[in-house]
């Protein structure tokens, strides 16, 4: 997962397959006039967080994909740092083996960070830098930078996730 403070990106690699990334933005719904590019899923949560409810929705989402690919009976493993019991139950209901990453042990799972998270974050940062170099969205009356449109951020995520670098 990648969090910038104003949105969170969640993605999964199961059985070597890269599934669509999900961007979780602050708010309740997509602002008028915004269009999300195909290949990215956009969810909203009041604070832009991956809550227990969001995680359960994500598990359901992955399970539906696995069902459509006829893999729902096959075991799958998910590495995650979430310990809430209701989320653990949801994983088990959908035949996911949960491997919990305990606090302070991220280095044990360094391979995921190096091979997936780092290239994704680097690509996403390149997209942002290029956008800023071209002028971004301008500035507010107070002189602060305007934030990027949701559709723009989703495009960055799509290209970064689709990159052949990982």
Buried (B, 14 or more C-beta within 10 A) or exposed (E): BBEBEEBBBBBBEBEEEEBBBBBBBBBEEBEEEEEBBEBBBBBBBEEBEBBBEBBBBBBEBBBEBBEEEEBBEEEBEBEBEBEEEEBBEBBEEBBBEBEEBEEEEEEEBEEBEEEBBBBBBEBBEBBBEEBEEEEBEEEEEEEEEEBBBBBBBBBBBBBBBEBEEB
